[in-house]
Amino acid sequence: MSRGGCGSVDRRAIDRDRPGNCPRSGMARTMTDTHHEGSGRPAAPPVRYPPAVESIRSTNVHALLRGIALVVLLTRSVCDPLFGLTSTDFGGAAIGIGAVENALVIAVAVLLVATRPRAVPPMVYGMWAPFLLVVFGAILYAPQFSTAARQSLVILSYWAVFTIAFFMIRSADDLPRLVLLVFASSLVPSVCALWDLRLVTADGEFRLQSTFTHPNIYAFYLVLLLGLVLYVRSSSAARWPAGARRLITLYAPILLLFLLFTQTRSAWAACALMLLAYAILVDRRLLALVLIVPIVLSTRTMVGDRIADLSSGGEIESYKQLNDATRLNSLAWRGVLWSSAMEPIAERPILGHGLESFRPSTLRFFPLATPPEGWDAHNWYVQMLFEMGLVGCLAYLWLVASLLLLLKKGLRHDRNGTVVILVIVGAYLLESYADNMIYYLAFNWYQMFIVGAFCAWILRAEAGAGLSPARRRADMRPSG
């Protein structure tokens, strides 16, 4: 442990620089000093913190904050049913325990950054800052201020979780531990999913959602977990506990089964492309699975029937022809919604109509809107263009491009593992094309946390690349 010039343990800079702590004699001034040098006034005794308080001000605070974050991430996957029971309406927005937890996560991130700002490189702030500024600026001209402000805090919490991950990576062993934490968060939802499968019916209407509020959210969470299975199998940089790879590999078929029963086609497509990219770029033995796809799609299976629904629906020339017998399929309905939004987008192309304006505005421009609430965009890119205009889209493009460029650096340190993480990010971007991804808070927290943790690991590996081999081994040694 480093020592100060006074022979005592080095403390904060504010304590080192305080007059009276290190006199010319070389010994620490005691509280019995009664006069300032050169004056007749009694000397004010220096502020000295008890050892316990000094410890709390340093290491223990960060341990506490990290512990809070880990507990939140471990349990967030099972909290939605409880939060739904405690929410109340406040100015058109639901406020409850969930909002308190969101505020807690943001506060933890802010405290960590405020006390140790250099733990997060400036490039990370530069990555997120333009998009967050546009989001908070879009509150000012939103049609419903309280709803927009609430959503802006949700988006801010995604930054918070991403940033918290940088304070979790302190050694080479921390990244696999955080990956295993996300797997641990899935255990209770998996048990609940197994129990819910008893409700499966022959009519194919059942959709599995476990502890999440919608089957789509659970499906995207499962896609993330399956991506992490591929990461565990392929990463050469991380050291896994004995048997972890085998257990996680055996977990994959169960996750795939759950994903099938969510009946979420966009998640199926993202998972299929993720597996295909993995087979081409990492392990070509899995290309044999491609032969199964035509069989699954051409037979009366759950997947085949669900995909076939996209080509169903009557041909219409006017929306007045729609009735109980003639309906649009899900994809055609989305197409009508998106095309209807183009005209109001053209009215305010630069700044958009304000945060959280799409849903209430559909009552004005979407012929199939159902009062009084309207519809969400089911496409993050269309919603972003509508609500924040070209400025918002450019800020989001900056965020994504900066992230991908940072992740690309990981190819030098763990080629296969980095490829998998890039594929996970690509799956997220694909899922955003056909769903309301920005609202799926529980899933987004896990997504942002894993991506943030990997970014932190890359920057740590990049910093260690310039060290001597002996120093690098010492820096990346397992933590105790």
C-alpha positions in Angstrom: 0.0 0.0 0.0 1.3 3.4 -0.9 2.4 5.8 1.8 2.2 9.6 1.9 5.0 12.0 2.8 3.9 12.0 6.4 4.5 8.3 6.9 0.8 7.6 7.0 -1.5 5.6 4.6 -2.2 7.7 1.5 -5.8 9.1 1.6 -7.9 11.1 -0.8 -6.3 14.1 -2.4 -8.5 16.4 -0.4 -7.1 15.0 2.8 -3.5 15.1 1.6 -3.8 18.7 0.7 -5.5 19.9 3.9 -3.3 22.3 5.9 -2.0 20.7 9.1 -1.8 17.1 7.9 1.9 17.2 7.0 4.0 20.0 8.8 7.6 20.8 8.1 8.7 18.6 11.0 7.7 15.5 8.9 5.3 14.3 11.5 1.5 14.6 11.3 0.1 17.6 13.2 -2.0 16.4 16.1 -5.2 17.9 17.4 -3.3 19.4 20.4 -2.0 22.2 18.2 -3.5 25.4 19.5 -2.4 28.2 17.2 -1.9 28.9 13.6 1.7 29.7 12.7 2.2 33.4 12.7 -1.2 34.3 14.2 -2.7 34.5 17.6 -5.9 32.8 16.8 -6.6 29.2 18.0 -6.0 26.7 15.3 -9.0 24.9 14.0 -8.4 21.1 14.4 -8.2 19.3 11.1 -11.1 17.1 10.2 -10.2 13.5 10.8 -12.5 10.6 9.9 -12.6 7.5 12.0 -11.1 4.5 10.2 -14.5 2.9 9.7 -15.9 6.1 8.1 -12.8 6.5 5.9 -13.3 2.9 4.7 -16.9 3.5 3.9 -16.0 6.6 1.9 -13.8 4.5 -0.4 -13.9 0.8 -1.1 -17.1 -0.2 0.8 -19.2 2.3 -1.0 -18.3 0.8 -4.4 -18.8 -2.7 -3.1 -22.2 -1.8 -1.9 -23.2 -0.2 -5.2 -21.9 -3.1 -7.2 -23.8 -5.5 -4.9 -27.0 -3.6 -5.4 -26.6 -3.7 -9.2 -25.9 -7.4 -9.1 -28.9 -8.2 -7.0 -31.1 -6.1 -9.3 -29.8 -7.9 -12.4 -30.2 -11.3 -10.8 -33.8 -10.7 -9.9 -35.1 -8.3 -12.6 -36.3 -11.2 -14.8 -38.9 -12.2 -12.3 -40.1 -8.8 -11.1 -42.6 -7.8 -13.7 -45.6 -9.7 -12.2 -44.9 -8.0 -8.8 -44.4 -4.6 -10.3 -47.7 -4.9 -12.2 -49.6 -5.3 -9.0 -48.1 -2.2 -7.4 -48.3 0.4 -10.3 -50.6 3.4 -10.2 -51.5 5.9 -12.8 -49.8 9.3 -12.6 -50.5 11.8 -15.3 -51.1 9.0 -17.9 -48.0 7.1 -16.9 -47.8 4.0 -14.7 -45.7 4.6 -11.6 -44.9 1.9 -9.0 -42.0 -0.1 -7.5 -40.6 -0.6 -11.0 -40.1 3.1 -11.4 -38.3 3.1 -8.0 -36.0 0.4 -9.1 -35.3 2.3 -12.4 -34.4 5.3 -10.3 -32.2 3.2 -8.1 -30.3 1.8 -11.1 -29.7 5.3 -12.5 -28.6 6.5 -9.1 -26.1 3.7 -8.7 -24.6 4.4 -12.1 -24.4 8.2 -11.3 -22.7 7.5 -7.9 -20.2 5.1 -9.4 -19.3 7.6 -12.2 -19.2 10.5 -9.8 -16.8 8.8 -7.4 -14.6 7.1 -10.0 -15.1 8.9 -13.3 -11.9 7.5 -14.9 -13.3 3.9 -14.6 -15.4 4.7 -17.7 -13.4 6.0 -20.7 -14.5 9.3 -22.3 -15.3 7.5 -25.6 -18.2 5.7 -23.8 -19.8 9.0 -22.8 -19.2 10.3 -26.3 -21.0 7.2 -27.6 -24.2 7.7 -25.6 -24.3 11.5 -25.2 -25.8 12.6 -28.6 -28.6 10.1 -28.4 -29.5 10.9 -24.8 -29.4 14.6 -25.5 -31.9 14.2 -28.4 -34.1 12.0 -26.2 -34.3 14.5 -23.4 -34.7 17.4 -25.9 -37.7 15.6 -27.5 -39.5 15.8 -24.1 -39.8 19.5 -24.5 -42.2 19.3 -27.5 -43.9 15.9 -26.6 -47.7 15.9 -26.5 -47.7 14.3 -23.0 -44.8 15.6 -20.9 -45.2 13.1 -18.0 -45.3 10.1 -20.3 -42.3 11.3 -22.3 -40.3 12.1 -19.2 -40.9 8.6 -17.9 -39.8 7.0 -21.1 -36.7 9.2 -21.2 -35.8 7.8 -17.8 -36.3 4.3 -19.1 -33.9 5.0 -21.9 -31.5 6.6 -19.4 -31.6 3.4 -17.4 -30.3 1.5 -20.4 -27.2 3.8 -20.4 -27.0 3.2 -16.6 -26.9 -0.6 -16.9 -24.4 -0.3 -19.8 -22.1 1.9 -17.7 -22.4 -0.1 -14.5 -20.8 -3.0 -16.3 -17.5 -1.1 -16.5 -17.3 -1.1 -12.8 -17.8 -4.9 -12.7 -14.8 -5.8 -14.9 -11.8 -5.7 -12.5 -10.0 -8.9 -13.5 -9.9 -11.4 -16.3 -12.3 -13.7 -14.5 -15.1 -11.1 -14.1 -16.5 -11.4 -17.6 -17.5 -15.1 -17.4 -18.9 -14.4 -13.9 -21.2 -11.7 -15.3 -22.3 -14.0 -18.2 -23.1 -16.7 -15.6 -25.1 -14.1 -13.6 -27.3 -13.6 -16.6 -27.8 -17.3 -16.9 -28.6 -17.5 -13.2 -31.3 -14.8 -13.8 -33.1 -17.3 -16.2 -33.5 -20.2 -13.7 -36.7 -19.0 -12.1 -38.3 -18.0 -15.4 -37.3 -21.4 -16.8 -39.0 -23.2 -13.9 -42.1 -21.1 -14.4 -42.0 -21.7 -18.2 -41.9 -25.5 -17.6 -45.0 -25.1 -15.3 -46.8 -23.0 -17.9 -46.3 -25.5 -20.7 -49.1 -27.6 -19.1 -51.4 -25.0 -20.6 -50.5 -25.9 -24.2 -53.6 -26.5 -26.3 -54.1 -28.3 -29.6 -55.4 -25.1 -31.3 -52.0 -23.5 -31.3 -53.2 -20.4 -29.5 -50.9 -20.8 -26.5 -47.9 -18.4 -26.3 -45.3 -18.8 -23.5 -44.3 -15.7 -21.6 -43.1 -17.1 -18.2 -42.5 -14.3 -15.8 -42.4 -11.6 -18.4 -45.4 -9.4 -19.4 -45.5 -10.5 -23.0 -44.3 -13.5 -25.0 -42.2 -11.3 -27.3 -40.2 -9.9 -24.4 -39.5 -13.5 -23.1 -38.6 -14.5 -26.7 -36.0 -11.8 -27.1 -34.6 -12.6 -23.7 -34.2 -16.3 -24.8 -32.5 -15.2 -28.0 -29.9 -13.3 -25.8 -29.4 -16.4 -23.7 -28.9 -18.6 -26.7 -26.4 -16.1 -28.0 -24.6 -16.4 -24.7 -24.6 -20.2 -25.0 -22.7 -19.7 -28.3 -20.3 -17.3 -26.6 -19.6 -19.7 -23.8 -18.9 -22.5 -26.3 -16.6 -20.4 -28.5 -14.8 -17.8 -26.4 -11.1 -18.6 -25.9 -10.3 -15.6 -23.6 -12.6 -16.4 -20.7 -11.9 -19.1 -18.2 -15.1 -21.0 -17.1 -15.7 -23.0 -14.0 -15.4 -26.7 -14.3 -18.4 -28.2 -16.1 -19.9 -24.8 -16.9 -19.6 -25.2 -20.7 -21.2 -28.6 -20.6 -24.1 -27.5 -18.4 -24.8 -24.5 -20.5 -24.7 -26.5 -23.7 -27.2 -28.9 -22.2 -29.4 -25.9 -21.3 -29.6 -24.7 -25.0 -32.3 -27.3 -26.1 -34.5 -26.2 -23.3 -34.1 -22.6 -24.2 -34.9 -23.4 -27.9 -38.1 -25.3 -26.8 -39.2 -22.3 -24.8 -38.5 -20.0 -27.8 -40.7 -22.1 -30.0 -43.6 -21.9 -27.6 -43.4 -18.1 -27.5 -44.5 -18.1 -31.1 -42.6 -14.9 -31.8 -41.6 -14.9 -35.4 -39.2 -12.0 -35.3 -37.3 -13.7 -32.5 -37.3 -17.0 -34.5 -35.8 -15.1 -37.5 -33.2 -13.4 -35.3 -32.2 -16.7 -33.7 -32.0 -18.5 -37.0 -29.7 -15.8 -38.5 -27.6 -15.8 -35.4 -27.1 -19.6 -35.6 -26.4 -19.3 -39.3 -23.8 -16.6 -38.8 -22.2 -18.7 -36.0 -22.1 -21.8 -38.2 -20.5 -19.9 -41.1 -18.0 -17.8 -39.1 -17.2 -20.0 -36.1 -18.3 -23.7 -36.2 -19.2 -25.0 -39.7 -20.4 -28.3 -38.2 -23.7 -26.6 -37.4 -24.4 -25.9 -41.0 -26.0 -29.3 -41.0 -28.9 -27.7 -39.1 -29.8 -25.7 -42.2 -31.1 -28.9 -43.8 -33.8 -29.1 -41.1 -35.3 -25.6 -42.0 -37.1 -26.7 -45.2 -38.6 -29.7 -43.4 -39.8 -27.5 -40.5 -41.4 -24.9 -42.8 -43.0 -27.3 -45.2 -44.9 -29.5 -42.6 -47.8 -28.8 -40.2 -45.6 -27.8 -37.3 -46.0 -24.9 -34.9 -43.3 -23.0 -36.8 -44.6 -23.9 -40.2 -48.1 -22.8 -39.4 -47.0 -19.6 -37.7 -44.8 -18.6 -40.8 -47.7 -19.5 -43.1 -49.9 -17.0 -41.3 -47.8 -14.2 -42.9 -49.2 -15.1 -46.3 -52.8 -15.4 -45.1 -55.4 -12.7 -45.2 -57.8 -11.5 -47.8 -56.9 -9.2 -50.8 -58.6 -5.8 -50.3 -58.8 -2.6 -52.2 -60.2 -0.5 -49.3 -60.0 -0.7 -45.6 -63.8 -0.7 -45.5 -63.7 -4.3 -46.7 -62.1 -5.5 -43.5 -64.4 -7.5 -41.2 -64.4 -10.7 -39.2 -64.0 -12.8 -42.4 -61.4 -10.6 -44.1 -58.4 -9.5 -42.1 -54.9 -8.4 -42.6 -52.1 -10.7 -41.4 -49.6 -9.3 -39.0 -47.0 -8.3 -41.5 -49.5 -6.6 -43.8 -51.0 -4.8 -40.8 -47.6 -3.5 -39.9 -46.9 -2.4 -43.5 -50.1 -0.3 -43.5 -49.2 1.3 -40.2 -45.7 2.2 -41.3 -46.8 3.6 -44.7 -49.5 5.6 -43.0 -46.8 7.2 -40.7 -44.8 8.5 -43.6 -47.0 11.6 -44.3 -46.8 12.9 -40.7 -43.1 12.1 -40.6 -42.6 14.3 -43.7 -44.4 17.2 -41.8 -41.6 17.4 -39.2 -38.7 15.5 -40.6 -35.9 17.1 -38.6 -37.0 17.0 -35.0 -40.0 14.8 -35.2 -43.2 15.1 -33.1 -41.8 14.6 -29.7 -41.0 11.6 -27.5 -43.9 9.2 -27.0 -46.0 10.9 -29.7 -46.4 8.0 -32.1 -49.1 6.1 -30.2 -51.6 8.9 -29.6 -50.9 10.2 -33.1 -52.1 7.0 -34.8 -55.7 8.0 -34.0 -55.1 10.8 -36.5 -53.2 9.1 -39.4 -53.7 5.4 -39.1 -57.1 4.2 -40.6 -57.1 1.0 -38.5 -56.4 2.7 -35.2 -58.6 1.8 -32.3 -59.5 4.6 -29.8 -58.8 5.8 -27.2 -55.1 4.7 -27.1 -53.9 4.1 -30.6 -51.1 1.7 -31.6 -47.3 1.5 -31.0 -45.1 1.5 -34.1 -43.9 -2.1 -33.9 -40.8 -0.8 -35.5 -38.2 1.1 -33.5 -36.7 2.8 -36.5 -40.1 4.2 -37.7 -41.0 5.3 -34.2 -37.6 7.0 -33.8 -38.0 8.8 -37.1 -41.5 9.9 -36.2 -40.7 11.1 -32.6 -37.2 12.4 -32.9 -36.8 13.0 -36.7 -33.6 12.7 -38.6 -31.6 14.2 -35.7 -32.7 11.3 -33.5 -31.9 8.7 -36.2 -28.4 10.2 -36.8 -27.7 10.2 -33.0 -28.8 6.5 -32.8 -26.7 5.7 -35.8 -23.7 7.3 -34.1 -24.4 5.2 -31.0 -24.6 1.9 -32.9 -21.6 2.7 -35.2 -19.5 3.7 -32.2 -20.5 0.5 -30.4 -19.7 -1.7 -33.4 -16.3 -0.1 -33.9 -15.5 -0.6 -30.3 -16.6 -4.3 -30.4 -14.5 -4.8 -33.5 -11.4 -4.2 -31.5 -12.2 -7.4 -29.6 -11.3 -9.5 -32.7 -7.6 -9.0 -31.8 -8.1 -10.6 -28.4 -10.9 -13.2 -28.8 -11.9 -13.6 -32.4 -14.7 -16.2 -31.9 -16.1 -14.6 -28.8 -16.2 -11.2 -30.4 -18.0 -12.6 -33.5 -20.7 -14.0 -31.3 -21.2 -10.7 -29.4 -21.4 -8.8 -32.8 -24.0 -11.4 -33.9 -26.0 -10.8 -30.7 -26.0 -7.0 -31.4 -27.0 -7.7 -35.0 -29.9 -9.9 -33.8 -31.1 -7.0 -31.5 -31.0 -4.6 -34.5 -33.0 -7.0 -36.6 -35.6 -7.5 -33.8 -36.0 -3.8 -33.6 -37.3 -3.7 -37.1 -40.6 -5.5 -36.3 -41.2 -4.9 -32.6 -41.4 -2.2 -29.8 -38.0 -3.0 -28.5 -37.4 0.3 -26.7 -40.2 -0.5 -24.2 -38.9 -4.0 -23.2 -37.0 -2.8 -20.1 -36.2 -6.1 -18.4 -34.8 -7.6 -21.6 -32.9 -4.4 -22.5 -31.2 -4.3 -19.2 -29.7 -7.7 -19.7 -28.8 -6.9 -23.4 -27.1 -3.6 -22.4 -25.3 -5.1 -19.4 -23.7 -7.9 -21.4 -22.7 -5.6 -24.3 -21.3 -3.1 -21.8 -19.4 -5.8 -19.9 -17.8 -7.0 -23.1 -16.9 -3.5 -24.1 -15.3 -3.0 -20.7 -13.4 -6.3 -21.2 -12.1 -5.1 -24.6 -10.9 -1.8 -23.3 -9.1 -3.6 -20.4 -7.5 -6.0 -22.9 -6.5 -3.1 -25.2 -4.9 -1.3 -22.2 -3.0 -4.5 -21.2 -1.7 -5.1 -24.7 1.0 -2.4 -24.3 2.3 -3.9 -21.0 5.1 -6.3 -20.6 4.2 -10.0 -20.5 4.9 -10.2 -16.7 2.8 -7.1 -16.0 0.0 -8.3 -18.2 -0.2 -11.6 -16.4 -0.2 -9.9 -13.0 -2.9 -7.4 -14.2 -5.2 -10.1 -15.6 -4.7 -12.7 -12.9 -7.8 -14.2 -11.3 -9.3 -12.1 -8.6 -9.5 -13.5 -5.1 
